[in-house]
Amino acid sequence: MQEIIEQIVDYLKGIWLKRRFIIISTWLICPLAWVFISQLDNVYESEARIYADTQSILGPLLKGLTVKTDPEVQIRLMIKTLLSRPNLERITRMTDLDVQANTPEAYESLIEDLKTDIIIRKTGGRNENIFTITYKNKNPETAKNVVNSALTVFIENTLGENRSDSTSAQKFLDTQIKEYENRLLAAESRLTSFKQKYSDVLPDQYGGYYQKLNIVKEQLKIIELNLLEQETQLKSAKAQLSTSPADTTNSQNNIMNSNSIQTTYDDRISELEASLDSLQLRYTEMHPDVKEVKRRLEHLTQQRSKEIEEYLSTTKDGSNKLATSQNPVIQQLQIQVNQLENQIASTNVRANDYREQVKDLESKIHILPEIEAELTSLNRGYEITKDKYEELLNRKETAQLAQQADETTNPIQFRVIDPPRAPTEPAGPKRILFLIGSTIFAFGVGVGLSLLFSQINPVVTSSMQASKATGIPVFGIVSASENLGLQKWHRKKTLIFILSNSVLLIMLAFFILYAIAPNVILAPIRGIL
């Protein structure tokens, strides 16, 4: 450690011996640097503070009804994009700075300067959206105009971005809804065609394939049972018809049974018979009313018999003995036979239809799994498309509601706390700092040169240094006498060094005073001139 300290002391002594390089460097650098710094143009800084209120009153009311964007994220994004080239070009047009650029190179330089000099930063607390926009320029009015234009662009872009996003979202949703609507119609068409093609085996309100097959088989059994019953009844009726007497008396016309034929005259005949019974209780057979009723009754009976004969003649061949029989029982049996034959024919048609249905259904049992699998696939695709279509419709309604809410009230309210003003005092350059810094730099250059030359052309300043340089131990030191003039010469050099630095310090104080109050320095000079 002692050796290091002694080494440092030797370096300092060498620098001191070569101190003339400090004088040279300070006088070469400081005056030029001070003059240059004093001639730097003043820079004026304009500033604006703005508060962004993101707490909209409609937020809690529309929670869950609309798509809510994060205003904080939106503001941060706009801060990052404020200094984009389109915005900077817009600021140049708003402040007429583009007029000053006569060449494309000058315009590019202007854009780069704006991008560097316009500063926007968040100055509030963590939860306070207070932003500051600053800009420096040689002209105070230009600085104010640029800050004002940047503030306008920032507010307009932030408010317009949300509406632009809403419009873009609406267009995108409309396109997607139209596409899914077409896909839904195509899926519905495919599903409808498939159901129409396999309507007999697909599930419906009556059940699926196997239930339909069971129902058709049950219906076929019922029809076949009815057919068997009707055939049995037909055989019985024919047997009765074959054993019935051919002739009967007219009194048999009044025989009525459950299978008796009905005509259009039956009700009137019944009424006349009842009326005749009532008249015979009060009058004799010779009473005109009794005779008239009997005459009308006989006429209606003849009409009834005629109607029955006409009916029988249309159902049986006229040569058939049974068809021309006047026996009501035979006539009724014949009618019953005809009715049973018609019913059996109709039932056979229905039975054949059910047999065809059973046969058709049973023939498709081997392709049923494929049909069900295809139906499941079609239904799945249709449901997915339908759900997505309905979801898009819901999102469109939500987007429309959100857009209407944004048009009614802005989610971000901007309040200008401090509007930009044209500064009256320059904000820079920091001349005092530059003056002191240039002085320190010049002095450091001088120290460095002194150290360099002390190492290139070393001077022994201590016994230890001499011992190291010669390798011979030093046992004593003899000081220089006054007669040699070395001490006087060193004092002269020291005096010159002190005088030089004092003059420099006076000059530095003068330039600092000029930087602080230029009018105080220039007033006497202007008075003399």
C-alpha positions, 0 to 999 in steps of 0.5 A, spaced: 500 500 500 505 504 501 508 503 494 502 505 491 501 511 495 509 513 493 507 511 486 501 516 486 505 521 489 511 520 484 505 521 478 503 528 481 510 530 482 511 529 475 504 532 473 506 538 477 513 539 473 509 538 467 504 543 469 505 548 463 501 543 458 495 544 463 496 552 462 497 550 454 490 546 454 486 550 458 488 556 454 487 553 447 480 549 449 476 554 454 476 560 450 474 557 444 469 552 448 466 558 452 465 563 446 461 557 442 457 555 448 455 563 449 453 563 442 448 557 442 441 559 441 436 559 446 431 554 446 424 555 449 420 549 452 412 549 452 408 544 456 401 542 457 398 537 462 392 533 461 388 528 465 384 522 462 378 520 466 377 513 464 371 512 469 365 513 465 358 513 469 355 508 464 360 503 465 357 500 471 350 500 468 352 497 461 356 491 465 355 485 462 351 488 456 356 491 452 364 489 450 368 493 454 375 495 452 380 497 457 381 505 457 388 504 460 391 499 455 388 504 449 391 510 452 398 507 453 397 504 446 396 511 443 402 514 447 406 509 443 403 511 437 403 518 437 410 519 435 408 515 429 410 518 422 403 519 420 401 523 426 408 527 426 406 529 418 399 531 421 403 535 426 407 539 421 401 540 417 398 543 423 403 548 425 406 549 418 413 547 419 412 543 413 413 549 409 420 551 412 422 544 409 424 546 402 427 539 400 425 532 402 432 531 406 430 537 410 423 534 411 426 528 413 430 531 418 424 535 421 420 529 422 426 526 426 427 532 430 420 532 432 420 525 433 426 526 438 424 533 441 416 531 442 416 528 449 410 525 452 410 522 459 405 520 465 407 524 471 401 523 475 401 517 480 400 510 479 392 510 479 392 518 476 392 518 468 395 525 468 400 526 462 405 531 460 407 533 453 413 537 452 417 540 446 423 545 445 424 549 440 428 556 438 421 559 437 417 560 443 410 560 439 413 554 435 414 550 441 407 552 443 403 550 437 407 544 436 405 542 443 398 544 442 397 540 435 400 534 439 395 535 444 389 535 439 392 529 435 393 525 442 385 526 444 382 525 437 386 519 436 384 516 442 377 518 441 377 516 434 380 509 435 374 506 439 369 508 434 374 506 428 374 499 432 367 499 433 366 500 426 371 495 424 368 490 429 361 491 425 363 490 418 367 484 421 361 481 424 356 483 418 361 479 414 361 473 418 354 473 419 352 473 412 357 467 411 354 463 417 347 464 414 349 461 408 352 455 411 346 455 415 341 455 409 346 450 406 346 445 412 338 446 413 337 444 405 342 438 406 338 436 412 331 437 409 333 433 403 336 427 407 330 427 412 325 427 406 329 421 403 329 417 409 323 420 412 320 412 413 326 410 417 328 417 421 325 418 428 319 423 428 313 424 433 311 417 432 318 414 434 324 411 431 325 406 426 323 400 430 317 403 433 315 405 427 316 397 424 312 395 431 306 400 430 306 397 422 306 390 424 301 391 430 296 395 425 297 389 420 295 384 425 289 388 427 287 389 420 288 381 418 284 380 424 278 384 422 279 381 415 278 374 418 272 377 422 269 380 416 270 373 412 267 369 417 261 374 417 260 373 410 260 366 410 255 366 415 251 371 411 251 367 405 249 360 409 243 364 411 242 367 405 242 360 401 237 357 407 232 362 406 225 361 403 224 364 396 217 367 398 214 371 403 208 374 405 207 382 404 206 382 412 213 380 412 215 387 410 214 389 417 219 385 420 225 389 422 231 387 425 238 389 427 240 388 419 234 391 416 235 395 410 233 403 411 230 407 406 228 415 405 221 413 407 222 409 413 221 415 418 214 418 414 211 411 414 213 410 422 209 417 423 203 415 418 202 408 422 203 412 429 197 417 426 193 411 424 193 408 430 191 414 434 185 415 429 183 408 429 182 409 437 177 415 435 174 413 429 172 407 425 175 405 418 170 409 414 172 415 417 175 420 411 181 421 415 182 414 417 182 412 409 186 418 407 192 416 412 191 408 409 191 411 402 198 415 403 201 409 408 200 404 402 203 409 397 209 410 401 210 403 402 210 402 395 215 407 394 219 404 399 219 397 396 220 400 389 227 404 392 229 397 395 228 393 388 232 399 385 238 398 390 238 391 389 238 391 381 244 395 381 248 390 386 246 384 383 244 381 376 237 381 375 236 374 373 238 372 380 233 369 384 235 372 390 236 379 388 228 379 385 226 376 391 220 380 395 222 377 402 225 383 406 229 378 410 232 375 403 233 383 401 237 384 408 241 378 407 243 380 400 245 387 402 249 385 408 253 380 404 254 386 399 256 390 405 261 385 407 264 384 400 265 391 400 268 391 407 273 385 405 275 388 399 277 395 402 280 391 408 284 387 403 287 393 400 289 396 407 292 389 409 296 389 403 298 396 404 301 395 411 304 388 408 308 393 403 310 398 409 313 392 413 316 389 407 319 396 405 321 397 413 325 390 414 328 391 407 332 397 410 334 394 416 341 393 414 342 400 412 339 403 418 346 404 422 349 408 416 343 412 416 343 414 423 350 415 423 349 420 417 343 423 420 347 424 427 353 428 423 348 432 419 345 434 425 351 436 429 354 440 423 347 444 423 347 445 430 354 447 430 353 452 425 346 454 428 350 456 435 355 460 432 350 463 427 346 465 434 352 467 437 354 472 432 348 475 432 348 476 439 355 479 439 352 483 433 347 486 438 352 487 443 357 491 439 351 495 436 349 497 443 357 498 445 357 503 439 351 506 441 354 507 448 360 510 445 356 515 441 352 517 447 358 518 451 365 517 451 369 512 455 375 517 456 374 524 458 380 528 457 381 535 461 386 539 460 389 541 466 395 546 463 394 548 456 400 550 452 403 557 453 409 560 449 414 561 454 418 567 456 424 564 459 429 560 455 429 553 458 436 551 455 441 550 453 444 549 460 450 554 459 453 554 466 453 547 466 456 547 459 461 552 461 463 548 468 464 542 464 468 544 458 473 547 463 473 541 467 474 537 460 480 542 458 483 542 465 483 534 465 486 534 458 492 538 461 493 533 466 493 528 461 498 531 457 502 533 463 502 525 465 504 523 458 510 527 457 512 526 465 512 519 463 515 520 456 521 524 459 521 522 466 524 527 472 527 524 478 523 527 484 525 522 490 530 517 492 526 511 491 525 513 484 532 514 483 534 507 486 529 504 482 531 507 476 539 506 477 538 500 481 543 503 486 541 504 493 540 512 495 543 513 502 542 521 502 539 527 499 542 534 498 538 539 496 539 545 491 542 551 493 540 558 492 545 560 488 543 555 482 537 559 481 532 552 481 528 554 487 527 561 483 525 558 477 520 554 480 517 559 484 516 563 477 513 557 474 508 556 480 506 564 479 505 563 472 500 557 473 497 561 478 496 567 474 494 563 468 488 559 472 486 566 475 485 569 469 481 563 466 477 563 472 475 571 472 473 569 464 469 563 466 465 568 471 464 573 466 461 567 461 457 565 467 454 572 469 453 572 461 449 566 461 445 568 467 444 575 466 446 577 458 443 584 459 447 586 465 453 584 461 451 587 454 448 594 457 455 597 458 458 595 452 452 597 448 452 604 452 460 605 450 458 603 443 
